[in-house]
Amino acid sequence: MLDGMNDDAFWALMDELSRRPGDRDERLEWLAGELRRRPAADSVAFQVRLERACEAADTRALWRAADLITGGCSDDGFHYFTLWLVGQGRKTYESVVADPDALADVPEVRALVGRHQEEWDDDAWPEWEELEYVAQDVYDELTGQEDDEGEEFHAAVDDILDAEEPDADGERGGDDDRLDGDDEAGESGGWSGGGGAPAGPRGPAGGRTSLPRLTGLFPAGRSV
């Protein structure tokens, strides 16, 4: 089912989305229009790619980066942050996942430096919850399932995700810095922020969440 929306096709849409003029609503309407021109199965495949990309960005170091920028990042807030990051396009996404301190080079982040959050308009916030719902809305429209509250769509997405092969240990592979299921990161598997990295081997002592440039732009404990 993913053949019609492979990685290159998905990221081509994200790259164009990141370059589109207009506000976020206008850009999402463009994305919806692109998906409407494709088979409904491509909307499912798009969502799978989107969820995989967000999952790959779900690391302790990136959570700390989001926390520094926003002054405190909840579980939901961090998920919306990863959606925003995907929406910045492939080059930015890959550079930031590899090194979260690279957020210091992202123009949308630098535009927030020195500004109180009360001055940030909706399109300035490094969060993009609405990107989560575009594919479902298009799928429901194309299949006439507007009244099922996304049940068919999410079942189709889950079928693909559940079919992923586990690794030799019976777990999905991935970066050992991921927050998923990490007891040190808290009961929910995330980190509740507070302006500093969580304790443990991937916290400050281990140096793996060191963000010198980003910390210089957004000092911990600043007034937000």
N, C-alpha and C positions, 0 to 999 in steps of 0.2 A: 504493500500500500504506500510505502514511502518513495517509490520510484519517481512519481510525478513531482515530488517536493524533496529533492536531495539537498545536501548541505549547501551546494553552490546556489541552487535556486532560492533556498531560504535566505541565505546571506545576501544575495542580490537584492531581494526585497528589503532587507534591513538596511543595506547600504543606501538604497534609493530613499527609503523612509527617512534616514538621517539627513539627507540632503534636500528634502522637499521644502518648499517655502510654506509659509502660513503657520498657524498655531497648531497645537497638538491635535485638536479635534479635526482640523482640516487634513492633517497628515494621516490620521487614522482612517478618515473617510477614503483617502486615496488608496490605502492598503486594503480596505474592505472592497473597493472597486476592483483591485487586482485579483483578489481571491474570488470574487463573484464571476470572473471570466474563466475560472478553472473548475474542474470537477469538484464536487463536494468532498470527495476523498482527500483532495489536496488541502482543504481546511483542517482536516484531522491531522494529516501529516505535518502541516505547519505548526499546529499546537504541540505535537510530539517534539519537533525540533526546538520550539521555544522552551518547553519544559526541560529538555535535556541541557540546553544552553544555560538556563537559570541554575540548574542543579550543579553544573560544572563550576559555576561561579560561587557556589555556596561554601566558602572557605572562611576560616577564622581571620586570616589577614585582611580579606576584603570586607568582612563585617567590621573590623576595627576601622578600616578606611571610611566606610559609610558612617560609622559612629562619629568619627572626627569631623566629617563634613557637616553632618546634620545636628551634632550636639547631643545625640542620643537616638539609637535606632532600635525599634521594636522588632519582633519576629516578622510581622506583616510589613513593616517599613523596610526591612532588609530585602524581603522578596520583591517589593515594588522597586527597590533600588536595583536589583539584578535585572528586572524587566527594563528599566531605564537604560542600563548598561548595554543590554542586547540591542536596544533601539538606537544606540550610537553607531552601529555598524560593526562589521567584522574586524577591521584593523584595530579600532579602539578597544573593542571587547577582548580580543586575544591579547593585546599588550597589557591590559589591566588585569586580566585573569593571571597572566604570567608574573606580573609585578604590580600589585595594587597601588604602589607609590606612583605609578605612571598616571594615576588620576590627576596628579599635580599639573600635567601637561594638557588636560582636556579643557578646551575653551569654556565649556558650560560650567565646569567646576571653578575655574579661575575667575569667572564672572561673579561668583558668590563671595569671594574673598573680601573681608572687611565690611560686609553688609549684614545688618541685623536680619534675622529671619522674617521679621515683620515686613521687610522690604522685598522679600522674594515673592513674585507672583506665581500662579499655579504652574505655568510653563517653565519656570526657573528651577523648581524643586527637582532634585535628582531622584525622582520616583515616577513610575509610569504604570499605575495599576490598570488603566484602561486598555493597555496593550494585551492584557490577559484575555479579554473578552471578544476581541474582533473576530477571531476564527470561529468561535461558537455562534456568534450572531449570524455570520455569513452562512455557516453550515445549516443552521436552523431555517434560514430564509430559503436556501436552495432546496432543502428537503421537505419543507412544509412542516417542520417540527417546532414551530414557535411556541407551542403550548406545553411542551414536555419539560420545560425548565432545564434544557441541556442534557437530559438523561441519556439520550441516544448518542449524542456527541461525546460526552465524557466516557461512556462505555466503550466507544470505538477507540478513544485515546488510550484508555486503560488497557484494552486488549493488546495494543501494540507494545506499550510499556511493560506489561506483564510477560510478554513473549520474549523479552530480552534474556539472553543466556547469562546465568550467574557465572562467576569465575570458579576456579578449582576449589576454593574454600566455601563455595555456596553463597557468596556475597557478591554484590556488584562491585566492579573495580572502581578505581578513582583515586584522587589525591588523598594522601593520609592526613592532610591538613583540613579536610572537610569537617564541617560542623555536624553533619548528619550522624545521629546516634552517639555522639561523643559525650560521655557522662560529664567530662570536665566543663563542657560548654553549658550545662544547665539541664534541668528536667525536660525541657521541650526540645533539646537538641540544638538550641540556638544560644546566643549570648545576649543578655539584656542590656548591654551598653554600659553607660556610665562614664564615658570619656577615657577609658583605658582598656587594654587588651585583657582577656580572661586569664586567670592563673593557669599554670601548667607548663608542660615542656614546649608548647608553641606560643607561649606568652612572651613577655619582655625578656625573661632570663634566657630563652632559647634564641632570641633575636629574629625569629621567623616572621614576626609581625612588626618589625621595625619599618617605620614610614617617615623618614627624615624630612623629605620635601613637603609631604602633605601635612605633617605636624607643624612645620614652619608656617604654612598657610593658614592652618586651622588649629591653633594651640589648644590642647586639652584644658578644660576648665574655663574657656573664654565665655563671655556673656553672649547668649544667643537669643 
